[in-house]
């Protein structure tokens, strides 16, 4: 169980991938790029991620696992770490949010919330 919150800054950019999507098959593919900056004065190792992915119909899928994109990076103080991943949902609009589990050099586990961000096919929202 996590005992405290980590101070990290999270920036997100999303992009709709039309060439990997199929409206008739209800498959809408998005790429998201996340930049994490450790605002603490100590290094933090990113151990796990936990996502709640909700499509436009309210269907939620949970994804949880070790690290990000096959890595468990150490986030050095004030140094950004960026990675890119993708997600497929059944509607042209959705939302992702979650949290990262991080660990200090002393073994203390920390939780860092990932604020909700929108996935939207261009011109889907007015």
N, C-alpha and C positions, 0 to 999 in steps of 0.2 A: 504494500500500500504506500502511496506517495505521502510524504510527511509535510511538504511545503510546495509553494509555487515558485517556478523559475521565472526570472525576469528576462524574457526574450521578446524581440520585435519580429513580427511576421508580416512579410509583404507577399501578395499573390497577384499573378497575372494569368488570365485564362484566354484560350483561343479555341474556337469551334473548328473542327476538322471535317469539312464537307466531304472530302474525298474518301473518308473512312466512315461515313455515316450513311444510313439508309432510312429515309422517312417511312417508306412502306413497311420496312421491317421493325420500325420503332427502335432504331439504334442511332443515338446521337452521341458522337465522340468528341470529347474535349481534352485538350492538353492544358495542364496547369503548371506554372513555374512558381516555386516558393523560395523566397529568400528569408533565411533565419539569421538574426543577429543576436548573439549572446550579450545582454546588457550587464550581466554579473561580472565580477572581477576575477572569477575562477573558471577554468575550463569545465564544460559540461558535455558528457557523452550522450548522444541521442540513441536511446535503447529501443523504443517502441513508438508506433503510431496507432491511433484509433480514430477512424473516420465514421461519420454519419452522413450518408449521401441520400438526399431526398429528391425525387423527381417531381415534375409538375402535377402528378396525380396524387402526391402525398405518400407514395411508396418509398420506404426507407430501407437502405441496405447498409449494414455495418461491415467495415473492413478493419481488421486489426492484425498487426504482425510486427516482426522485428525490424527496427531501423526504417530507412527510406531508400528506395531503389537499390536494394541489396547491400546497403552500407549502414554502419553504425558510426557516423562521424563524430569526432570530438569538435565541439563548437568552442573555439578560442574566444576569449573576451574581446568584444568590439569588432570581431572579424566576421563578415557575412559568409554564410554557406548557402549555395543555391542548388536546387535540383529540379528536374522536370519529370512529370509523370502524366498518366492519362486515365480517363474514366469514361465509361459508356453508360448512358442512362436511356430510358424509354421515351422521354419527352424532350422537346426542344429547350426547355427551361428546367433548372434544378438548383439545388443548394448543397454545398459541402461545409462541414464543420467538424471539429474533433479536438484531439489533444495529443501532445507528445509526452512520453515519459523519458526523463533525463536523469543522469546520475553524476554526482560530484566525484572527485578523486577519492573522497573519504567513504564513498559507497552510499551516501544519502540519496534517496529517490525523490525527484521533483516532478511536478506536473505543469505543463504549459498549455493553456487552451489555444486552439486554432480558431480564430473568429470566423463566423459564417461568411462565405463568399458565393456569389452567383455564377452559375453556368448558364449561358444563354446564347442560342443560335442568333446571329444578327437578324434584326428586324422582327424578332419574336415578341419583344416588349415594346409598348407604345409610350 
